[in-house]
Amino acid sequence: MKQHYRLIILGGGTAGISTANRMLSEDKNLTNDILIIEPRDDHYFQPGWPLVGSGEMKLESTRKPMSKVMPKGAGWLHESVRNVDPVKREVKAGSRTIKYDYLVVALGIELDYDAIEGASESLGKNGVCTNYIYDLVDYTYKTLQNVKTGNIVVTKPQSKIKGGVSAENSLFTMDEYVRDHDLDINIVFRSGSHEVFPVKRYSDNLVAQLDEKGIDYKLEQELVEVRGEHKEAVFKDLETGERQVVPFEMLVITPPMRGPSVLEGSGLLDPEGWVSVDQHTMMHNTYTTVFSLGDASSLPTFKMGSSVKSQMPILVKNLLERMNDQSPSHKYDGKTACPIATEYGHLILAEFDYNHIPEESTFLNQSDDKWLFYQFKKNMLPLMYWHALLKGKV
Ligand SMILES: Cc1cc2nc3c(=O)[nH]c(=O)nc-3n(C[C@H](O)[C@H](O)[C@H](O)COP(=O)(O)OP(=O)(O)OC[C@H]3O[C@@H](n4cnc5c(N)ncnc54)[C@H](O)[C@@H]3O)c2cc1C
């Protein structure tokens, strides 16, 4: 392996792999001059996990060996990044130190179950579920099939999260499952957020659905403790500080999340812990040889694979300009897409920009839940993910 690369990409997730493929197809001179640093053996299609949790997709179909998605023409260092020095332009990973001309940070987001007392040790038993860990997603659907009474409690933290509406997807499909099976179960939603959804065009329908379905939902409620053996969840009211104990038969946790802690002290993070980049060019605000996209970045949009789909081609153009000593001239407008299943077979497809102005891709009213959008997410999106987005073809 070389000691120096023209481009190093940190992270072989959605953003890292798609960026590497696109760079290689745009500039053949980069062949064998890009290094991806990624410790995992497998790559995951994470947007499939809520569908696995509701029994609509097979878990194994959301995973491929990392070796199968690594671009031909790029090197793979199968290690964790330990340190980045953007002044010396070097990365430490495993026992190696490698130098770069340019760096793309695509380290994703960190899950922080430990911020909830008792959560880590409770997961995967006593009805405590999460759709955010590959090995636990099957347990969600198994638990759903076994619950006969009591509360199903779905939680969402105040922090920024990836897959921003995955809790709502679980909430609505579980509600339908319970009604279809005529079960005496209450569906409870507790969210740390202060609003149901930030874009009025879509939140109107979501609030109407929560009300019509009789879902017991409350905002600004943060899950702070899980008492697994007693089947109790403790929530803190973010306004009053009061605590409320909610009994559950099934608890579906979306944990608090944070930016890449390995970069702390590197000078690359903003005060909130995200990689500090210009929201339009994705070039670092201090180090002009560094770019970032996806969940790790400070880009103020939803942390979604669909955001990466819009960011990646623009970042690639800007990075190529920067490599040719020009200023980046292409601008990302914050475009993202959030698919929200309101029941099995129906989905709202929210698409909007930084200003929360809808930017819809179809001629249909996407704020109205449609069968077609659900089929698209369930059947088309996985194919588009593996065969187009990851390959840099969008
Ligand atoms: C339950 C769930 C539901 C979702 N639903 C949707 C959806 O419906 N639609 C949608 O568009 N998106 C959805 N997403 C979000 C989507 O998966 C992410 O936004 C997308 O994967 C972001 O890409 P990324 O490359 O930034 O991060 P990731 O794809 O997570 O990749 C980050 C990579 O960095 C690696 N890494 C971490 N630390 C280090 C280190 N120290 N050294 C080297 N490598 C490291 C990781 O191993 C990982 O491979 C969902 C996600 C989840 C979990």
The ligand as an SDF file (V2000), in Angstrom:
LIG
                    3D

 53 58  0  0  0  0  0  0  0  0999 V2000
  -33.1110    2.7740   10.5200 C   0  0  0  0  0  0  0  0  0  0  0  0
  -32.6840    3.6960    9.3890 C   0  0  0  0  0  0  0  0  0  0  0  0
  -33.6080    4.1180    8.4400 C   0  0  0  0  0  0  0  0  0  0  0  0
  -33.2290    4.9560    7.4160 C   0  0  0  0  0  0  0  0  0  0  0  0
  -34.1520    5.3140    6.4640 N   0  0  0  0  0  0  0  0  0  0  0  0
  -33.7640    6.0540    5.4170 C   0  0  0  0  0  0  0  0  0  0  0  0
  -34.6800    6.3230    4.3440 C   0  0  0  0  0  0  0  0  0  0  0  0
  -35.8330    5.8930    4.3450 O   0  0  0  0  0  0  0  0  0  0  0  0
  -34.2430    7.0660    3.2990 N   0  0  0  0  0  0  0  0  0  0  0  0
  -32.9630    7.5560    3.2510 C   0  0  0  0  0  0  0  0  0  0  0  0
  -32.6190    8.2160    2.2750 O   0  0  0  0  0  0  0  0  0  0  0  0
  -32.0850    7.3420    4.2620 N   0  0  0  0  0  0  0  0  0  0  0  0
  -32.4450    6.5960    5.3300 C   0  0  0  0  0  0  0  0  0  0  0  0
  -31.5480    6.3160    6.3240 N   0  0  0  0  0  0  0  0  0  0  0  0
  -30.2940    7.0930    6.4250 C   0  0  0  0  0  0  0  0  0  0  0  0
  -29.1630    6.6450    5.5230 C   0  0  0  0  0  0  0  0  0  0  0  0
  -28.8780    5.2840    5.6840 O   0  0  0  0  0  0  0  0  0  0  0  0
  -27.9290    7.4870    5.8740 C   0  0  0  0  0  0  0  0  0  0  0  0
  -28.2780    8.8500    5.8690 O   0  0  0  0  0  0  0  0  0  0  0  0
  -26.8070    7.2630    4.8740 C   0  0  0  0  0  0  0  0  0  0  0  0
  -26.3610    5.9340    4.9950 O   0  0  0  0  0  0  0  0  0  0  0  0
  -25.6700    8.2630    5.1530 C   0  0  0  0  0  0  0  0  0  0  0  0
  -24.4930    7.8910    4.4980 O   0  0  0  0  0  0  0  0  0  0  0  0
  -23.0740    8.1470    5.1800 P   0  0  0  0  0  0  0  0  0  0  0  0
  -22.0730    7.5960    4.2370 O   0  0  0  0  0  0  0  0  0  0  0  0
  -22.9730    9.5430    5.6340 O   0  0  0  0  0  0  0  0  0  0  0  0
  -23.0920    7.2450    6.4960 O   0  0  0  0  0  0  0  0  0  0  0  0
  -23.0370    5.6590    6.5460 P   0  0  0  0  0  0  0  0  0  0  0  0
  -23.6720    5.0750    5.3470 O   0  0  0  0  0  0  0  0  0  0  0  0
  -23.5800    5.2630    7.8750 O   0  0  0  0  0  0  0  0  0  0  0  0
  -21.4820    5.3260    6.4640 O   0  0  0  0  0  0  0  0  0  0  0  0
  -20.5290    5.7510    7.4200 C   0  0  0  0  0  0  0  0  0  0  0  0
  -19.3550    4.7870    7.3270 C   0  0  0  0  0  0  0  0  0  0  0  0
  -18.2720    5.2960    8.1050 O   0  0  0  0  0  0  0  0  0  0  0  0
  -17.6450    4.1870    8.7250 C   0  0  0  0  0  0  0  0  0  0  0  0
  -16.8990    4.6380    9.8990 N   0  0  0  0  0  0  0  0  0  0  0  0
  -17.3710    5.0460   11.0920 C   0  0  0  0  0  0  0  0  0  0  0  0
  -16.3400    5.3360   11.9310 N   0  0  0  0  0  0  0  0  0  0  0  0
  -15.2070    5.1120   11.2300 C   0  0  0  0  0  0  0  0  0  0  0  0
  -13.8230    5.2380   11.5230 C   0  0  0  0  0  0  0  0  0  0  0  0
  -13.3920    5.6520   12.7360 N   0  0  0  0  0  0  0  0  0  0  0  0
  -12.9140    4.9350   10.5570 N   0  0  0  0  0  0  0  0  0  0  0  0
  -13.3240    4.5590    9.3190 C   0  0  0  0  0  0  0  0  0  0  0  0
  -14.6290    4.4050    8.9850 N   0  0  0  0  0  0  0  0  0  0  0  0
  -15.5540    4.6790    9.9360 C   0  0  0  0  0  0  0  0  0  0  0  0
  -18.8040    3.2850    9.1000 C   0  0  0  0  0  0  0  0  0  0  0  0
  -18.3450    1.9540    9.3350 O   0  0  0  0  0  0  0  0  0  0  0  0
  -19.7060    3.4070    7.8910 C   0  0  0  0  0  0  0  0  0  0  0  0
  -19.4570    2.4030    6.9360 O   0  0  0  0  0  0  0  0  0  0  0  0
  -31.8850    5.4160    7.3450 C   0  0  0  0  0  0  0  0  0  0  0  0
  -30.9460    4.9740    8.2810 C   0  0  0  0  0  0  0  0  0  0  0  0
  -31.3360    4.1070    9.2870 C   0  0  0  0  0  0  0  0  0  0  0  0
  -30.3090    3.5940   10.2690 C   0  0  0  0  0  0  0  0  0  0  0  0
  1  2  1  0
  2  3  1  0
  2 52  2  0
  3  4  2  0
  4  5  1  0
  4 50  1  0
  5  6  2  0
  6  7  1  0
  6 13  1  0
  7  8  2  0
  7  9  1  0
  9 10  1  0
 10 11  2  0
 10 12  1  0
 12 13  2  0
 13 14  1  0
 14 15  1  0
 14 50  1  0
 15 16  1  0
 16 17  1  0
 16 18  1  0
 18 19  1  0
 18 20  1  0
 20 21  1  0
 20 22  1  0
 22 23  1  0
 23 24  1  0
 24 25  2  0
 24 26  1  0
 24 27  1  0
 27 28  1  0
 28 29  2  0
 28 30  1  0
 28 31  1  0
 31 32  1  0
 32 33  1  0
 33 34  1  0
 33 48  1  0
 34 35  1  0
 35 36  1  0
 35 46  1  0
 36 37  1  0
 36 45  1  0
 37 38  2  0
 38 39  1  0
 39 40  1  0
 39 45  2  0
 40 41  1  0
 40 42  2  0
 42 43  1  0
 43 44  2  0
 44 45  1  0
 46 47  1  0
 46 48  1  0
 48 49  1  0
 50 51  2  0
 51 52  1  0
 52 53  1  0
M  END
$$$$
